[in-house]
Amino acid sequence: MLRKVHRWIGLVLMLPLMLQGLTGALLILIPLLLPGPPATGEAGPHAGAEAMIAASRASAPQGMIPLRFDPPATGRSAIVTYGPPGERHPTFEVFVNPVHPAVMGTYIIPAGIRFLHNLHADLLLLPYGQNATGIMGVLVTAMALTGLVLWWPPAALWQSGKWRRTIMVSPRARGRRLWREMHVSLGFWLSGMLLFMAVSGSILAFPFMRPLFGAGRPATPHVHATPGIPGEAGVDAALEALKTRMPEARLLSVQLGQGPAQQSLEVVLPAYGANRPASLHYDAQADSLDLTRDPGQQRGGERSFQWLHMMHEARLVAPHPVAIIWKTAVLLCGTGVIFFSLSGGAMWVLRRRDAARRQTHITQA
């Protein structure tokens, strides 16, 4: 009975699972192939952030506004990303020389990345896609658990040590046996990652999970653009206040918008590390620098949800070797899901073919 449950869940979800695995793998691979900021080839003090953003505006598409400013790394250009007003996801990047503010190049962020993300998150089944993805995650969790139960060797194999043969592919395996051994052995090696990705994917997909964990979405103030006042106005003063009052903080980016009130500084605080960045807002009138997202004030549920989100999307930052290993593991899990769907379908087809041959042989006899 358990074997039938495992088999039919896999057959029903075969195509959606292949889409999930393919889109998840591509969302990791494609960003690795995108161009990074070019080298400037110049040394010297950097100009202000407002001057760099102002220089980038000449190359921006019409109707778009600056959404984010990424400060330059050593010897590299700064990046100003653009998008439509009110949009959180940028569609255009401008590379700016930080020493003598001038555009060094532009890049159009592929629209396919956003399409892949939507396809992965809700299978384009809006408004019910998130619930469908969550249910699919629950079913994949059931498949992983039933697969482990079906694999579990009897006590005699544990005692003799021959259980190790069940997680390897025999060089003599052919046909359905080969597909089965590859399916079982890969399932064993990826079972932990598959369980984590399925459970975390369900938690991230179901709309009711975010408030259950106490992880509310950050509120974005609605600010109308003021004629003559660009959205980056006051950024230099905010960065100077950050440097003076919080010298230990490392700037990651400056979130921009239609008006100065939408500015937000994303920083790394030594007490919490790069995986738990903080957000700051500078009030020029009160000359105050306030924490709007304080990692130290996060509740346990909110912190857990944030970590699940970061790990599921392979956005772990530090330590760097661990981040690379984890990204590779998530990529392997995505490609493994594709293989599980293909191998499960192949075993089902070969099983039906063998059954038909046996029935034909019995009938002829």
N, C-alpha and C positions, 0 to 999 in steps of 0.2 A: 504493500500500500504506500509506504513512504517513498519507494522508488518511483511509483506512478505520479505521486504528488510532485516530486522533484522534476520529473521528465515533463509533465504537462505545463507546469509553471514556466519552465524554460522554453517550451515550444510556443506558448502564447506570447511570451515577452521577447521572442527571438529578435524581431526587427527593432522594437524600441530599445532593447539592450545594445544592439549593434550601433544604433544612433548615439546612445549615451556614451558608449566606449569610444567611438570615433570622434565625436565632438569634444569629449573631455581630453583625449590625447592631442587633438589639434589645438585646443586652447592653451596647452602647455608648449607645444612645439612652435607654433607660429610666432609668439612674442620673442622667442629666442632668435628668430631669423630677421627680426625688424632692425633697421639701422639705429645705432646709438648716436649720441651727440658727437659731432666731428671735433677733431683736435684743432685748436686755434693757432698753434705755432707762435704765440706771442706770450710774453711775460710782462707782469706789471700789475699795479693795483686795479681792482675791478671797479667799474662804474656802478652807480646805484641801480637797484632792481627796477625802479620806475623808468629809468632811461632805457634799460634793455627792453622792457615791455613796450614802451613807446616806439622804439625802433622796429619792433616786430610787427606793429600794426599795419605798416605799409604793405606787407606781404600776405596779410590775412584775407580770407575770402569775405566778400561783402555779406553783411548781415550777421557775422559771427563776432563774438566777444572773447577776450582772454578768460579762460577758466582756471588755469593753474600756471604757476611759475616754479620751475625747478632750478635751483641755484647751480652754478657750474661746478663740476668736479675739477680737480687740478689739471690744467692744460686742456680742458674741454669747454665746449660752448654751453651756454645756458639754454633751457628749453622753455618756450611759452606755448601752451596748448590752447586751442580755440574750439569753440562749439557754439551752437545756437543759444540765445538767452534762455535761461531756465533749465538747460540741459546739464546733467552731471557728467556725461561721458563725452570726452573730446573727440573731434574728428579730424583735426588738423594740427600739425606741429611746426613751429618756427624755431630754427637754431640761430642763436644770437651770440656774437663775439662779446665776451664780458669786459674786455679791456677797452676796446673802441666800439661801442654799441653799433653793430651793423649786422644785417641778416647774412648768415653763412649758408643757409639752405632751408628748404621746407620739405615736409613729408605729409602725405595724405594717409591717415590711419585707415586701413582697409575696412570697408563696411561689413565685409564677411565675418570679421571678428565679433561684432555685435550680433550678427545673425546666428553665428555658432553658439554664442552665449545664451541667446533666447531659446534656441532649439534644444540646448542641453538642459536649461532650467525648466522649461514648460512644454517642450515638444510642439510649440506653436499651437497649443490647444487652449489659448486664452478664451474666457477667463477661468477655465477649470484646469489649466495646465499644471499649476503648482501642486494642486491636490493629486492630480494623476501621477506626477513625478514622485510625490511623497509615498503614494500607495505602491508604486513600482519599487521604491527603495525598501519598503517593508517586505514585499514579496522576494526581492533579491536577498534580503537578510534571511528569510525562511529558506531560500534555496541554498545559501552558504551553510546554514546550520544542518539542514537535511543532508547536504553533500558530505559534511564531516561525519555525520552519524553513519551514512552508507559506507564511507571509506573505512571507518574504525575497524582495525584488524581484531580477530579473536585473540584470546589470551595465549594460545599456543604460539602464534606468530610473534607476540610481544616477548615471550620467554626465550624463543629461539633466535630472536633478532632478525628474522626473515621479513618483518614488517617493513624494513627499509626498501625491499623490492617493490612495495606498493607505491612508493613515491618516485620511482624511476621508470623509464620507458625501456622495455626489453628490446634489444637489437633484432630479435627474431619476430617481433610483433608485426602483423600485416592486417590490412583490411579493417574490419570493425574493432578488432582487438587493439590495433595501433591507435585508432581514434580514441578508444576508451582509455587506454593507458596514458595518452597525452592529456586527455581531459581530466583524469583523476590526479595525475602527478602535478600538473600545473595548478589544479584546484587546491591541492594541499599547500603548495608553496605560496599561493596568493590568498589563502583563506583569511588570514588576519587582515590584510589590506582591504580585501573585498568586503569583509564585515564592517570595518571602520568606514569605508567610503559609502556603503549602503546606509548604515545607521546615521552618519553625519549628513548625507544627502537628504534623507527623510526629514531630519530635524530642520535643515535649512529650507526645505521645500514647503512644508506645511505652513500656511500663513499664521496659524494660531500658536506656533512654537515660539516665535520671537517675543510676543508679550508674556508667554508662559515662563521664558527664561529671564524676563525683565530687561530684554535688550531692545529698547525703542530706537527707531530710526532718528538720526540727528535732524533737528528742525532747521530748515533753510529759510531764512527771513526773505519775505517778498519785498524787494526794494526796486522802486522805479528809478530808471536812469535819470540823473540830473544833468541838464545841458551844460556842457563845459567842464564837467567833473568826471574824469574817467574812473573806471572801477579800480584801477591800481593806485589811485591817489592816496597818499599816506603810508604806502608800503615801506618806504625808506625809514620813516619815523618809527614804524612798528618794529622793523628789523634792528634799528639802533637801540630801541628800548629792550628788545630781547637780548642783544649783545651786552648791554650794560647791567641789566637786572638778573639775567639768567645766563651767565657766561658758560655754564656747564651744559646747556641745551645745544643740541645739534639740529640745525634746520633741515627738514626733509623737503618741504614745498610750501608754497603760499597759495591757498585756495582763493580764487577771485570770483567776481560776479559783476552784476550791472552797476553796483554802487560800492563805496568804501565800507558800508556796514556789513557787507557779505564777506569781507576778508577774514581769513582764518589761517593761522600759522600752524603747520604740522611739524612737530619737533620730537626728537628722541631725548628722553631724560635718563641719565645714568642709572637711576634707581629702578627703572622698569625695562630698559633695553629697547632694541629696535623692533621687537615683535609686539610691543605695547606702546605705540606712539601716543603723544598727548596733543591736544588742540588748544591754541591760545587765541584770544581776540584782544586787539589793542584799541582802547577808546581814547582818541586824540583829545577830546574835550576834557575828560577827567584825567588824562595822562596816566591811565591804568592798564596793566597787562594782566588779563584774567584767564584762568584755566576754564575752558568750556567743555573739555573732555579730560578728566583727571583719572589716569589709570589707578591711582591709589584709592579713589572713591568708588570704584566699580564693585558691584555685588558679585557674589560667587557665580550666580546664574548668568549674568551678563558677561563675565570674564570667560566662562566656559563656552558660551555661544560664540564669542569672538574668536577663541582658539579653534573651535570646530570649523568656523568659516575660513579661517586662515589656513588650516591644515588641509581642508577639503579642496581648496583652490590652489594648493601648493605655493602659498605666498609667504612661507616661512623665510625669514631674513637671516637670522643668526642663531647659532654659529654657522659660518659659511659652508664648511664641509657637510654638516648635518643637513643644511638646506638643500644642497645639491643631491645628497642621497635620498632625501624625502621626495624631491621633485621627480627623481628617476623612478622611485617606487610608485608614485601616483601615475606616472606615464605607463609603466609596466602594467599596472592594474587596469588602465583604460584599454590597452591593447589586449590584455588577458580576457576582458569581458567580450571583446569581439571574437576572440578564439573560442571561448566557451559557447557562444551562440552558434558559431560555425560547426564546431565539433559535436555539440549536442544535436544539431540538425542532421549532420552526417550520420551519427550513430542511429538516429531514428529512421532515416531512409534505408540504411543498410540492414537494420533489424527487420523492417517490413519486407525488404527484398528477400532476405533469408527465410522469413516465415512463409512468403509466397512460394519460394522454391520447395520448401519442405511440404507445403500443402499440395503442390503439383506432383511431387514425387509420391506422396501417399495416395493421391487420386489415381495415378497411373499404375501403381502397384495393385 
